[in-house]
Structure formats: structure tokens, C-alpha cells
Amino acid sequence: MSTETPVTPLTTRGRLIRLVVTVVAVGLLLAGTFWGEDDHFPFGPFKMYASAVDPDAPTIDTRLEATDAAGATVLLTERNTGIRRAEVEGQIDRFRAEPELLQVAADAYARRNPDAPPLAEVRIVIRWHEVRDFTPTGEWEEEVVATWRP
Amino acid sequence: MAAVTGRPRRFASAVTRWLTEPVPLGRLAAFRTLVYLFVIADVVVFTPWARAHADVPGELYRPLLIGRLLPLPTPTPTVVWSVFAALLVSAAVAATGRLPRLAGTAVALLYLEWMIIAFSYGKVDHDRFGLLVALAVLATVGRARHGDSTRSEAAGWALRATQLAVVATYFLAAFAKLRWGGLEWLTSATLTWAIIRRGTFLTEPLLQAPWLLIAAQFGIVAFELLSPLVFVLRQRWRYAAVGLFYSFHLVSFVTITISFLPHLVAMTSFLPLERVRPVVWARRLASRRERAGGGAAGHPVTVTGDPPVGGPGESPHRASPQ
């Protein structure tokens, strides 16, 4: 069947360009895999879940939360601020060094929730789940990494 | 060009033949429509947080290398919503198959910028290399009509490049695990950690069976390292392997709620999509209904538009030239 259907061939030049583009892209991707970082997107390494987690080390569970003017605790999520949990984790060293940067979360929250009471405090909290021999014990400790108040 | 002779030349031409192995233009047309419709769905439904970056003050924007080189503007509501609107319009045009090079190039560039907006706030996702490659290469194929069985080398390269990107996502992920986790990754608590962070009620019991999670880690690396075999399998086994790839993602979605949706769309580049003809089927169904209604009984009803494509059991046909 396939031998009967007509074929539209590429020109020699078209074929050569495609070969070169493929080889260059494969080369960039290999370089990204072995020496690159996420910064080299889209040719960075595919490092999803690539780190080896110690079976006896506590598991990190980060959250961005706030207390509003009415005294209620508000969990800040990608939905109500546009900031993803993984983004907080990705820039955690910056937040640790300059907690006043957390104001951006309050501003983003205010933009997305104009009718909500303003935030009186924003903080990054890490809940460390205790893990022993691969199994969570159910115990946890919380660490407040950064706090901001207007 | 300097003359390359002998074995290297034969090797290069064998590689090129494989890279540009012709496929029916109808398949490319179907893949193209699917990919561009997905771009619309992705931007509107699946990654709303990218759009939400419009409300995040610029201080949190840490542009990726590509964003610093180009240099792209810091996202503001105007920037984000302009890219959003332009992306929707160009993807809608491209999905129809019109202006394939112009609209295709626009979508590829705008979607890349959309991803830079998405990933420049501290987290890069790794679920869409295949889709980005698909968008880049789809723009290189000119017109392709739905149902056209003419085979094209340009279309073949576009699908092959996408397939390579999809398989590289698996294969190279194994080396990233070696680089970051080392061999200990295999017996580490990475899946335990993933379940604690993102698990569902279904996975809670798995935390009590760490040996199963370690076995799964060995299975994942074996699967990643063996994934390139999909290219040497014969047709039926190749489809079975692609089915296995899809089921891997089904399991990871059920267990740790990670979907890899853009990657799954790019992976349809392995499938004979030209057999999926929703418009033709709908027309056929409509005309059958009409006949059953009695009015035109006995008269053959011509289905206007593209000719049907040879599915299993149908006789081959030749598409009329455009």
C-alpha cells in the first residue's frame, strides 16, 4: 500500500538543513543534560525527581501563608496569588535573605482579591515531616523561614 | 561542500533517510490540529498559573538565560495579556491548517515566550520539551490537508523530531537522576517523598510498603533507559510500547497527581492519527441519519470535503491532488 502512494521528497538542501538542525539540537540537549541547569531552558536537564532522598531525613513541605486584617489565616496558593509553591521553594534563599520581598505576595493577593481584607502578615512556613526508614512517623515540626509585616 | 565519501557519507545518508522517512500528509494535518488546539486548551485551562503571573510583581521575575539573552520584557499585566491574546489567535488560525508557516512560527515563538513567563519565577517544569519541539518543527511543513495520503519527507522529519524529543525526555531523565541522585537514587526515598508531598488517598497505603516504591524506582530507570527501543520495534510492538508510555503517566497521575499533559500530546506523533477523522465521521453519521429519515432513500449521499482515509479493512485510495 505504502509503495503506491506518491511521495513528496525534500530537496538535498532541505534534507541537509534538517540533518544539521537535528544534530545541533541533540548536541545542545546532551550538553544540557550533563552540564546544564534549569536556567538553560529549553535545553536544560530533565531533573524531575532526580535527587536521591535520604530515607531517614525529614521531608520538606513548604507553604506560603498569611494572617489577614481580620485575624484569619489564609493559605496563599497559585490560585489566589499567582505564585506556585515550587516557586517559593525555588527562591527560598532570596526570601530568607530579604524577608521584605514577601510584600510581593501581599501585593499579588490584593490584586487578585480586591474585596478580601488586606494581609497583616505573610510568612513562609516549612513543615518538616519526620521520616524513619522510609515511613513517615506522623510527627512534624514547623519552621518559619521568613516573615513580613507592612 | 567538501566531498564526504565512503562510510561516513553512507552513515549520514542512512541517518537522514531515517530522520525524513515520509509519512502521510493527513497524519501531519491531524497532529497539527491536535497540537494547536492543545496550545489553546493549555493556555486557557491547564496552566492558569502562567497567566496569573500577570499579577505577580516584577521583583519575583528571574528571567531564564534565554529571557536575558533576547532580552524579553519583565511580565506586566499588559505583556502577559498581549501574549495570551496573540497566542490564542495564532493557534486558532494554525489549527485550521491555514497559513501553516506564518501562523505556525507565530505560535512557536509566542508559546516559547509564554513558557519563559511561566518558568522564570523559580521553577522550571520538565513536561513539555516534546511539545516545544513539535511547535518549532510543525512550522517547517507547508500545507497538509486532512485525509491526504500523499507521503511527505518534510512531514516525516517533523514527526520524527517530535518523537526524538519525547523519547529524549525519558532517556535523558535517567542520566539526570544519575547526575543528581547518583546510583543511590534507586534505593532512595524519592517516591516516598513525592507521595508525602503530592500523594492522594490512593497512595497513602503505599507509604507502608517502601520495598514496593523502591521496586518502582528500579522500574522507572529501566523504563527510561529502554525507551529508545521504541524506534527499533515493528509497528504493532511499537504501538504497544507507546501504550506502555501512556500507562506510565496514568499511574503517575493517579499516584502523585503529575500529568505531563503537553508531553502526552507530543507523544501522539507516534500514532496513525490520520485514521481519526471526527469531521468525516460526523458528516457520515449525519448523512446516514438523513437517509434513515426516508427522504433521500436509495440515493447515494456524497460526503463533501476530504476523502475518507484508508483505515483497517478499507481499501487504499489515492487522494485527489490539490
Interface residues (C-beta under 8 A of the other chain):
Chain A: M1 S2 E4 T5 P6 V7 T8 P9 L10 G14 R15 L16 R18 L19 T22 A25 V26 L29 L30 T33 F34 D38 D39 H40 F41 P42 G44 P45 F46 K47 M48 Y49 A50 S51 A52 V53 D54 P55 A57 T59 D61 E78 R79 T81 G82 I83 R84 A86 E87 V88 E89 G90 Q91 L101 V104 D107 A108 R111 R112 H129 V131 D133 F134 T135 P136
Chain B: A12 V15 T16 L19 T20 P22 P24 L25 P48 W49 A52 H53 A54 D55 V56 P57 E59 L60 R62 L64 L65 I66 L112 M115 I116 F119 Y121 G122 K123 V124 D125 H126 D127 F129 L132 V133 T140 S149 T150 R151 S152 E153 A154 W157 A161 L164 A168 T169 L172 A173 F175 A176 K177 R179 W180 G181 G182 E184 W185 S188 A189 T190 L191 T192 W193 A194 I196 R197 L207 Q208 P210 L213 G310 P316 R318
